[in-house]
Amino acid sequence: MPKVFSVASWNVEHFKDDRTRVGRVIDFLRAQKPDVFGLYEVEGATVFDTLVKTMPEYSFQITEGPETQEILVGVRRTLSAFITQKVEFRSGTTSMRPGQLVTVHKDGVNYSLLFLHLASGNDPRGMGLRDDMLLRAFEFRRTLDKASGGRGQARYLFLGDLNTMGMDYPFDRSIDPAVELRKWDRVAARSTIAMRRLVKTHDASWSNGSASSLPPSNLDHVYASGNLAFRNFRRADGSEAQVALRGWVDAATDAERDAWIASYSDHSLMYLELTG
């Protein structure tokens, strides 16, 4: 099926005023040719200034508030889109980032994309904040459905660094990251929500490098309503995926992965194409 538009989502760790690194990151982003993209952990004015100068074919918006790490979205100027900052995804915590909602109007259809960077931390507070934000993200589909004229009509996805790292707790009461994800997959499958988590070409999207005591982790995700269709990519085992991870996951050796992480980010970029 033909592409409707493409989307990229990338947490570029502490993305700020190193002009050399900013240039590398933007070159990698441009190579993906996304129609819509979201960048997380944007901290410095250098990033915005460089994007405006080197990617004039896009319009940009960045979140605003007391938080130090912002979400920046870009939309290709050939697309008709409306961007709004969704403060309810701060979960009442002013230091948290709001969500960025991009509504793309294409061929008479509205597509709602919510870019999120959720609370990190495997302590009870971190998991509790994620829990609240994710529930709001799922329930937001009901709001969109009402605006679209009926249940199940809204074409909606949310994506980003959801930081699904579980919870560390004593007395054998810890929650594994896979259990946290399983919970949200169950919520997504409710008939009143009707969404699903898209399969990625690689499970782990984050790595702190080969010298780290922390293993690569499955932190970045896309949840989409069932009425959306996507291009398929291939996983290493031959099965199909709807999201391509690109970055350190493509490196063949530990040394190459470490070099990529040092040059770009500890997160790989997520890329997807909507086909309907």
C-alpha positions as a printed Julia matrix, in Angstrom:
276×3 Matrix{Float64}:
   0.0     0.0    0.0
   1.27    3.53  -0.7
   2.68    5.64   2.09
   0.38    8.25   3.62
   3.22    9.82   5.62
   6.23    8.73   7.67
   7.11    9.37  11.31
  10.35    9.35  13.31
  10.71    9.44  17.1
  14.07    9.8   18.8
  15.35   10.52  22.3
  18.68   12.29  21.75
  20.15   12.25  25.24
  20.9    15.76  26.58
  20.56   17.3   23.12
  22.08   20.75  23.48
  24.97   23.04  22.59
  27.66   20.73  21.16
  27.44   22.0   17.58
  29.41   19.08  16.16
  27.08   16.55  17.75
  24.01   18.58  16.81
  25.15   18.48  13.2
  25.7    14.71  13.27
  22.31   14.07  14.82
  20.47   16.27  12.34
  22.28   14.63   9.41
  21.15   11.21  10.66
  17.59   12.45  11.16
  17.47   13.99   7.68
  18.66   10.71   6.15
  15.47    9.03   7.41
  13.34   11.55   5.44
  10.48   11.61   7.96
   7.39   13.67   7.2
   6.75   14.16  10.92
   9.27   13.73  13.74
   9.63   14.17  17.48
  12.91   14.74  19.35
  13.17   14.36  23.13
  15.58   15.84  25.68
  16.13   19.0   23.67
  17.91   21.37  26.05
  19.67   24.11  24.13
  18.8    26.88  21.69
  21.54   25.59  19.35
  19.33   22.63  18.4
  16.37   24.77  17.39
  18.53   27.28  15.53
  20.34   24.56  13.59
  17.13   22.77  12.67
  15.58   25.96  11.34
  18.64   26.68   9.21
  19.33   23.16   7.9
  15.78   21.81   7.55
  13.83   24.73   6.03
  11.32   22.33   4.48
   9.87   21.69   7.99
   7.85   23.71  10.5
   8.78   23.27  14.17
   7.27   23.59  17.62
   8.88   22.96  21.0
   7.23   22.49  24.4
   7.52   25.3   26.91
   7.64   25.25  30.7
   9.89   24.96  33.74
  11.22   21.57  32.65
  14.79   21.5   31.3
  14.24   18.79  28.67
  11.73   19.67  25.96
   9.96   17.8   23.16
  10.52   19.3   19.72
   8.36   18.27  16.76
   8.88   18.95  13.08
   6.35   18.63  10.27
   7.14   18.74   6.56
   5.62   21.91   5.08
   3.85   19.93   2.35
   1.6    18.43   5.04
  -1.36   20.17   6.59
  -0.97   19.83  10.36
  -1.98   21.44  13.64
   0.27   21.18  16.71
  -0.87   21.61  20.3
   0.88   21.25  23.66
  -0.98   18.86  25.98
  -0.2    19.85  29.57
  -2.41   17.12  31.06
   0.39   14.64  30.38
   2.46   16.27  33.11
   0.3    14.34  35.64
   0.08   17.45  37.8
   3.89   17.67  38.06
   5.16   20.95  36.64
   8.69   19.63  36.09
   7.41   16.95  33.69
   7.22   17.52  29.95
   3.79   18.07  28.38
   2.87   15.96  25.38
   3.0    17.26  21.82
  -0.11   16.47  19.77
   0.31   16.67  15.99
  -2.92   16.38  13.98
  -2.14   15.68  10.33
  -4.9    16.26   7.77
  -4.33   14.14   4.67
  -6.76   13.21   1.92
  -9.73   14.31   4.02
  -8.67   12.27   7.07
  -7.3    13.44  10.43
  -4.44   11.49  12.01
  -3.61   12.31  15.64
  -0.04   11.66  16.81
   0.84   12.22  20.45
   4.59   12.42  21.18
   5.45   11.56  24.79
   8.54   11.4   27.0
   7.33    9.78  30.21
   8.78    9.71  33.71
  11.88    7.59  34.16
  12.95    5.78  37.3
  12.28    2.31  38.62
  11.19    3.6   42.02
   7.49    3.69  43.04
   7.18    7.41  42.23
   8.6     7.01  38.72
   6.38    4.08  37.93
   3.36    5.81  39.43
   3.84    8.87  37.22
   4.23    6.66  34.13
   1.13    4.75  35.14
  -0.94    7.92  35.3
   0.45    9.34  32.04
  -0.08    6.13  30.08
  -3.65    5.78  31.27
  -4.3     9.37  30.16
  -2.75    8.59  26.76
  -5.02    5.59  26.24
  -8.14    7.36  27.46
  -7.38   10.3   25.18
  -8.63    8.14  22.32
 -12.15    8.42  23.73
 -11.89   12.21  23.56
 -10.74   12.01  19.96
 -13.5     9.53  19.11
 -16.17   11.91  20.43
 -14.71   14.7   18.31
 -14.69   12.37  15.28
 -18.37   11.61  15.54
 -18.44    8.17  17.07
 -16.7     5.37  18.9
 -13.68    3.91  17.15
 -13.5     6.55  14.43
 -10.37    8.43  15.51
  -7.1     7.5   13.85
  -4.71    7.86  16.76
  -1.29    6.76  17.91
   1.01    7.76  20.7
   4.73    7.12  20.73
   8.04    8.04  22.27
  10.32    7.23  25.14
   7.78    5.65  27.48
  10.53    4.54  29.91
   8.92    1.18  30.68
  11.6     0.03  33.11
   9.47   -1.66  35.76
   9.87   -1.04  39.49
  12.54   -2.06  41.97
  11.09   -2.88  45.39
  12.24   -4.98  48.35
  10.68   -8.14  49.79
  10.29   -9.76  46.35
   7.76   -7.13  45.29
   9.63   -5.76  42.26
   7.84   -5.46  38.92
   9.71   -6.63  35.84
   9.67   -4.26  32.84
   7.99   -6.97  30.77
   5.16   -7.13  33.3
   4.69   -3.36  33.1
   4.4    -3.64  29.31
   2.03   -6.59  29.57
  -0.26   -4.51  31.74
  -0.43   -1.73  29.17
  -0.93   -4.15  26.3
  -3.98   -5.44  28.19
  -5.31   -1.91  28.7
  -4.75   -1.18  25.0
  -6.8    -4.22  24.02
  -9.92   -3.07  25.9
 -12.89   -2.71  23.57
 -13.32    0.93  24.59
  -9.73    1.69  23.55
  -8.93   -0.81  20.75
  -5.22   -0.07  20.37
  -2.14   -2.25  20.11
   1.6    -1.92  20.63
   3.42   -2.05  17.31
   6.19   -4.61  16.86
   9.7    -3.18  16.45
  12.54   -4.65  14.41
  14.52   -4.91  17.67
  13.1    -5.15  21.17
  15.72   -3.08  23.02
  15.9     0.57  21.95
  18.24    1.89  24.68
  21.8     0.93  25.57
  24.38    2.47  27.87
  27.2     0.7   26.04
  29.14   -2.53  26.44
  30.9    -1.41  29.64
  27.65   -0.73  31.46
  26.25   -3.02  34.14
  22.77   -2.21  32.77
  21.53   -4.4   29.9
  19.95   -2.91  26.77
  16.33   -2.0   27.56
  12.96   -1.88  25.82
  11.95    1.75  26.5
  10.62    3.26  23.26
   7.22    2.24  21.92
   4.35    3.02  19.58
   0.71    2.28  20.46
  -1.76    2.67  17.59
  -5.5     2.39  17.09
  -6.69   -0.67  15.23
  -7.96    1.33  12.25
  -4.41    2.34  11.22
  -2.24    0.39   8.78
   1.55    0.44   8.52
   4.38   -0.62   6.26
   6.01   -3.86   7.36
   9.72   -4.26   8.08
  11.6    -7.5    8.74
  13.03   -8.65  12.04
  16.16  -10.78  12.18
  14.04  -13.92  12.61
  12.04  -13.13   9.47
   8.87  -12.04  11.26
   7.16   -8.74  10.48
   7.48   -5.46  12.38
   5.77   -2.12  11.9
   8.51    0.01  13.47
  12.11    0.09  12.29
  14.76    0.87  14.91
  17.76    2.63  13.38
  20.98    3.55  15.14
  23.21    1.6   17.52
  21.06   -1.51  16.91
  22.51   -1.66  13.38
  26.16   -1.8   14.51
  27.87   -5.17  14.11
  30.28   -5.06  17.06
  30.38   -3.75  20.62
  33.01   -1.22  19.61
  30.87    0.1   16.78
  27.8     0.27  19.02
  29.74    2.14  21.7
  31.05    4.6   19.1
  27.55    5.25  17.76
  26.14    5.81  21.24
  28.94    8.25  22.06
  28.44   10.12  18.78
  24.64   10.25  18.69
  22.52    8.92  21.55
  21.88    5.99  23.86
  18.5     5.55  22.13
  18.0     4.28  18.6
  15.57    6.16  16.4
  12.09    4.74  15.73
  10.78    5.01  12.15
   7.35    4.03  10.8
   5.2     4.65   7.75
   1.42    4.91   7.82
  -0.29    3.34   4.81
  -3.89    3.87   5.84
